[in-house]
Amino acid sequence: MSTIPSTSKRLTVPYTVVGGGRSGRARRFPTPLTVLLLNRGGRFFKHAFFEELARLGAEEIISIEGPTASYEIENLSRDFPSIKFMVLHEATSRGEQINMGVEEAKGELVFVVWNNMKLPSSSIAARILERIRESDCLCSVPLMQNARFETMPTIMAPAFYNKLLKVLALQPSSDGMMSLFPFDYCGVYNKERFILVGGYDSTLTNPYWQKMDFGFRSYMWGEKILCSTALHVSYAGELPSEDSTPNDDYRLFYLKNLSVRFTGDSGTLPRSRLFPYFFRAGGYLNALRSFRQARAWVEVNRFRFKQDARSVTELWEVPEV
């Protein structure tokens, strides 16, 4: 297992910034907004997509581009001089891409979206963004629709059943509903709170367990992720599937989150949790090394814990399964 970072500062992938000059346009929103674009799948109609994105009126637009995209960046940068392209020199996880984009962003709020989404201009109206800022939460997740404009069950609700953790996907039924993590990473993040909570763990590469770790850590450290039903996006195509099979990333998630105990004023990873962990790890030496690293991480951040994972799941009322 890779060494667990103790702070939000990590060794990031090298990248080059292209474009992003001032457009001369007056600020549309009272709260500075950065739109952070993640890219996947084909690049058909990308020119038209950027035209639509530029019309939203955000103060800043950052597009995260992979190592293979460099050949087309020059043309896109010429056609859209106000858009900032972050060209990564190496492949990295989606969570780390968001970490890097948020660090680069100038906006107080950072709206993370995908290139296969449609964003109505009304979805980021000034009054909606101001309401999101006043909600004082780590992240506001949107109401999300599929390509047939059907509302999707994107509210993530955790619960323990017979000591097993399950996460249910619920329909967003009211404004302000809590979600364990942002579905598909999509949401309006408060930059300052995101950095303070440590962002996404770059040592995790599986998107599901990376989001689970981010969600549990955020709530255990006193933050909230809330649904804003006035904020909405829709997908132009089908969603990729996610693998939630327990693997090495799950084992790290288990140590950093489910094994932590809250003592009333701090978090701790008790030595007694080592033996149950042996059943989930591959070999004694590997388990011992991983456990020591996780225990050191918890010790460094012990006073940031406000509750444990069991208390987090009690925030939701979910049906029996």
C-alpha positions as CSV (number, residue, x, y, z in Angstrom):
1,M,0.0,0.0,0.0
2,S,1.3,3.5,-0.8
3,T,2.1,5.8,2.0
4,I,-1.1,7.7,3.2
5,P,-0.7,11.5,2.8
6,S,-1.0,13.3,6.1
7,T,-2.2,16.6,4.6
8,S,-4.0,17.9,1.5
9,K,-0.7,18.7,-0.1
10,R,0.4,15.9,-2.3
11,L,2.9,15.2,-5.0
12,T,0.8,15.8,-8.1
13,V,1.2,14.9,-11.7
14,P,3.1,17.5,-13.7
15,Y,1.0,19.5,-16.0
16,T,1.0,22.4,-18.4
17,V,-1.5,25.2,-18.5
18,V,-2.6,26.5,-21.9
19,G,-4.8,29.5,-22.4
20,G,-7.1,31.1,-19.8
21,G,-6.6,34.7,-20.7
22,R,-9.1,37.3,-19.6
23,S,-12.1,37.5,-21.8
24,G,-12.9,41.1,-20.9
25,R,-16.4,40.0,-19.8
26,A,-17.9,41.6,-16.7
27,R,-18.4,39.2,-13.8
28,R,-21.9,37.7,-14.0
29,F,-22.1,36.2,-10.5
30,P,-21.5,37.8,-7.1
31,T,-19.8,34.7,-6.0
32,P,-16.7,33.8,-8.1
33,L,-17.4,30.5,-9.9
34,T,-15.0,28.1,-11.7
35,V,-16.4,25.4,-13.9
36,L,-14.0,22.4,-13.8
37,L,-14.5,20.1,-16.7
38,L,-13.6,16.4,-16.6
39,N,-13.3,14.5,-19.9
40,R,-14.1,10.9,-20.9
41,G,-15.1,8.9,-23.9
42,G,-15.0,10.3,-27.4
43,R,-14.3,13.9,-28.3
44,F,-17.0,14.3,-31.0
45,F,-18.7,17.7,-31.0
46,K,-16.2,19.0,-28.5
47,H,-16.1,22.4,-30.3
48,A,-19.9,22.8,-29.9
49,F,-19.7,21.7,-26.3
50,F,-17.1,24.4,-25.4
51,E,-19.3,27.0,-27.1
52,E,-22.2,26.0,-24.9
53,L,-19.9,26.0,-21.8
54,A,-18.5,29.4,-22.5
55,R,-22.1,30.8,-22.7
56,L,-22.7,29.9,-19.1
57,G,-21.0,33.0,-18.0
58,A,-18.7,31.5,-15.3
59,E,-15.7,33.7,-14.3
60,E,-13.3,30.8,-15.1
61,I,-13.5,27.5,-17.0
62,I,-10.8,24.8,-16.6
63,S,-10.7,21.7,-18.8
64,I,-8.6,18.8,-17.5
65,E,-7.0,17.2,-20.5
66,G,-5.1,13.9,-20.5
67,P,-1.7,13.2,-22.0
68,T,-3.1,12.2,-25.4
69,A,-5.0,15.4,-25.9
70,S,-2.1,17.7,-26.5
71,Y,-2.4,17.6,-30.3
72,E,-5.8,19.4,-30.3
73,I,-5.3,21.9,-27.5
74,E,-3.6,24.5,-29.7
75,N,-6.7,24.8,-31.9
76,L,-9.1,24.8,-29.0
77,S,-7.1,27.4,-27.1
78,R,-7.1,29.6,-30.2
79,D,-10.9,29.3,-30.6
80,F,-11.7,29.6,-26.9
81,P,-9.0,31.9,-25.4
82,S,-10.9,32.4,-22.1
83,I,-10.8,28.6,-21.3
84,K,-7.9,27.3,-19.3
85,F,-6.6,23.9,-20.4
86,M,-4.7,21.8,-17.8
87,V,-2.8,19.3,-19.9
88,L,-1.6,16.4,-17.6
89,H,1.7,14.8,-18.5
90,E,0.7,11.5,-16.9
91,A,-2.5,9.6,-16.3
92,T,-4.0,9.9,-12.8
93,S,-7.2,9.2,-10.9
94,R,-10.3,11.4,-11.3
95,G,-10.1,12.4,-7.7
96,E,-6.5,13.7,-8.1
97,Q,-7.6,15.6,-11.2
98,I,-10.2,17.3,-9.1
99,N,-7.6,18.1,-6.4
100,M,-5.3,19.7,-9.0
101,G,-8.1,21.6,-10.7
102,V,-9.5,23.0,-7.4
103,E,-6.0,24.1,-6.4
104,E,-5.6,25.9,-9.8
105,A,-9.1,27.4,-9.6
106,K,-9.6,31.1,-8.8
107,G,-13.3,30.7,-7.9
108,E,-14.7,30.5,-4.3
109,L,-17.0,27.8,-5.7
110,V,-15.9,25.0,-8.2
111,F,-18.5,23.3,-10.2
112,V,-17.2,19.9,-11.3
113,V,-18.9,18.5,-14.5
114,W,-18.3,16.1,-17.3
115,N,-18.0,16.6,-21.1
116,N,-21.1,14.3,-21.6
117,M,-23.4,16.6,-19.5
118,K,-25.7,19.3,-20.4
119,L,-25.9,22.3,-18.1
120,P,-28.9,24.6,-18.5
121,S,-27.8,28.3,-17.9
122,S,-30.6,28.5,-15.3
123,S,-28.9,25.8,-13.3
124,I,-26.1,28.2,-12.3
125,A,-28.2,31.4,-11.9
126,A,-26.7,33.9,-9.5
127,R,-29.5,33.4,-6.9
128,I,-28.8,29.6,-6.9
129,L,-25.0,30.1,-6.4
130,E,-25.6,32.6,-3.7
131,R,-27.9,30.1,-1.9
132,I,-25.2,27.4,-2.3
133,R,-22.6,29.7,-0.8
134,E,-24.9,30.6,2.1
135,S,-25.6,26.9,2.8
136,D,-22.0,26.7,4.2
137,C,-21.5,23.1,3.1
138,L,-18.6,21.3,1.6
139,C,-20.4,20.4,-1.6
140,S,-23.8,20.9,-3.2
141,V,-24.8,18.0,-5.5
142,P,-27.2,18.6,-8.3
143,L,-30.5,16.9,-9.3
144,M,-29.3,14.7,-12.1
145,Q,-31.2,13.3,-15.1
146,N,-30.4,10.7,-17.7
147,A,-30.5,11.2,-21.5
148,R,-34.3,10.7,-21.3
149,F,-34.6,13.5,-18.7
150,E,-35.6,11.1,-16.0
151,T,-34.4,12.0,-12.5
152,M,-31.8,9.5,-11.4
153,P,-31.3,8.1,-7.8
154,T,-28.1,9.9,-7.0
155,I,-28.4,10.5,-3.3
156,M,-26.0,8.1,-1.6
157,A,-27.2,6.9,1.8
158,P,-25.0,4.6,3.9
159,A,-26.3,2.1,6.5
160,F,-25.0,-1.0,8.4
161,Y,-26.9,-4.2,8.1
162,N,-25.7,-7.1,10.2
163,K,-22.4,-5.3,10.6
164,L,-22.0,-5.0,6.8
165,L,-21.9,-1.5,5.2
166,K,-24.3,-0.9,2.4
167,V,-24.9,2.3,0.4
168,L,-28.3,2.8,-1.2
169,A,-29.0,5.2,-4.1
170,L,-32.1,7.2,-3.4
171,Q,-34.2,9.7,-5.4
172,P,-33.6,13.3,-4.4
173,S,-37.0,14.0,-2.8
174,S,-36.3,17.4,-1.2
175,D,-33.9,20.3,-1.2
176,G,-31.1,20.0,1.3
177,M,-31.0,16.1,1.4
178,M,-27.7,14.8,2.6
179,S,-25.6,12.6,0.3
180,L,-22.6,10.6,1.5
181,F,-20.6,11.6,-1.6
182,P,-21.1,13.4,-4.9
183,F,-22.5,11.0,-7.5
184,D,-20.0,10.7,-10.4
185,Y,-17.9,13.4,-8.6
186,C,-20.3,16.0,-9.9
187,G,-21.2,19.0,-7.6
188,V,-20.4,22.6,-6.6
189,Y,-17.5,22.4,-4.2
190,N,-16.5,25.1,-1.7
191,K,-12.8,25.4,-2.5
192,E,-11.6,26.4,1.0
193,R,-13.5,23.6,2.7
194,F,-12.5,21.1,0.1
195,I,-8.8,21.8,0.6
196,L,-9.2,21.8,4.4
197,V,-10.8,18.4,4.4
198,G,-7.9,17.0,2.3
199,G,-9.7,16.6,-1.1
200,Y,-9.8,13.1,-2.6
201,D,-7.1,10.6,-1.5
202,S,-4.7,10.3,-4.4
203,T,-3.5,6.9,-3.2
204,L,-6.9,5.4,-4.1
205,T,-7.4,4.7,-7.8
206,N,-10.8,3.0,-7.7
207,P,-13.4,5.7,-8.2
208,Y,-16.0,4.1,-5.9
209,W,-13.8,3.7,-2.9
210,Q,-12.2,7.0,-3.5
211,K,-15.6,8.7,-3.3
212,M,-16.5,6.6,-0.3
213,D,-13.4,7.6,1.5
214,F,-14.0,11.3,0.7
215,G,-17.6,11.1,1.9
216,F,-17.0,9.3,5.2
217,R,-13.9,11.5,6.0
218,S,-15.9,14.7,5.2
219,Y,-18.7,13.7,7.6
220,M,-16.5,12.4,10.3
221,W,-14.6,15.7,10.2
222,G,-17.8,17.7,10.6
223,E,-18.7,18.6,7.0
224,K,-21.8,17.9,5.0
225,I,-22.7,17.2,1.3
226,L,-26.2,18.5,0.5
227,C,-28.5,18.2,-2.6
228,S,-29.6,21.4,-4.3
229,T,-32.6,20.6,-6.3
230,A,-32.4,24.0,-8.1
231,L,-29.1,22.9,-9.5
232,H,-29.6,20.4,-12.2
233,V,-27.6,18.6,-15.0
234,S,-28.5,15.9,-17.5
235,Y,-26.4,13.3,-19.3
236,A,-26.1,13.2,-23.0
237,G,-25.3,9.5,-23.0
238,E,-25.0,6.4,-20.9
239,L,-23.1,6.3,-17.6
240,P,-20.1,4.1,-17.2
241,S,-20.4,1.4,-14.6
242,E,-18.4,1.4,-11.4
243,D,-16.6,-1.5,-9.7
244,S,-17.4,-1.7,-6.0
245,T,-15.7,-5.0,-5.4
246,P,-13.6,-5.0,-2.3
247,N,-9.9,-4.7,-3.2
248,D,-6.7,-3.0,-1.9
249,D,-8.5,0.4,-2.1
250,Y,-11.3,-1.0,0.0
251,R,-8.9,-2.2,2.6
252,L,-7.3,1.3,2.9
253,F,-10.8,2.8,3.1
254,Y,-11.7,0.3,5.8
255,L,-8.7,1.3,7.9
256,K,-9.1,5.1,7.5
257,N,-12.8,5.2,8.1
258,L,-14.7,2.1,9.4
259,S,-11.9,1.1,11.9
260,V,-11.6,4.6,13.5
261,R,-13.2,5.1,16.9
262,F,-14.3,8.5,18.2
263,T,-13.4,9.0,21.9
264,G,-15.4,12.2,22.5
265,D,-12.7,14.7,21.5
266,S,-10.5,12.8,19.0
267,G,-10.3,9.9,16.6
268,T,-8.2,6.8,17.2
269,L,-7.4,3.6,15.4
270,P,-7.2,1.0,18.3
271,R,-4.6,-1.7,18.2
272,S,-7.5,-4.2,18.7
273,R,-8.6,-3.4,15.1
274,L,-5.4,-5.0,13.7
275,F,-6.6,-8.6,14.1
276,P,-10.0,-8.1,12.3
277,Y,-8.1,-6.4,9.5
278,F,-5.9,-9.5,9.0
279,F,-8.9,-11.2,7.5
280,R,-9.2,-8.5,4.8
281,A,-5.5,-8.0,4.0
282,G,-3.2,-10.2,1.9
283,G,-0.6,-11.5,4.3
284,Y,0.6,-10.7,7.8
285,L,3.5,-8.3,6.8
286,N,1.4,-6.4,4.3
287,A,-1.4,-6.0,6.9
288,L,0.9,-4.9,9.6
289,R,2.6,-2.3,7.4
290,S,-0.8,-1.0,6.1
291,F,-2.2,-0.8,9.6
292,R,0.8,1.1,11.0
293,Q,0.6,3.7,8.1
294,A,-3.2,4.1,8.7
295,R,-2.7,4.4,12.4
296,A,-0.1,7.1,11.9
297,W,-2.4,9.0,9.6
298,V,-5.3,8.9,12.1
299,E,-2.9,10.1,14.9
300,V,-1.9,13.1,12.8
301,N,-5.5,14.0,12.1
302,R,-7.0,12.8,15.4
303,F,-8.5,16.2,16.5
304,R,-10.2,16.7,13.2
305,F,-12.6,13.8,13.9
306,K,-16.1,14.8,15.2
307,Q,-17.7,11.4,15.0
308,D,-17.0,7.9,13.7
309,A,-18.4,6.0,10.7
310,R,-21.2,4.4,12.8
311,S,-22.5,7.8,13.8
312,V,-22.3,9.0,10.2
313,T,-24.6,6.3,9.0
314,E,-27.1,7.2,11.7
315,L,-27.6,10.6,10.0
316,W,-29.7,8.8,7.4
317,E,-33.0,6.9,7.7
318,V,-32.9,4.2,5.1
319,P,-35.3,1.4,4.4
320,E,-34.4,-2.2,5.4
321,V,-32.9,-4.3,2.7
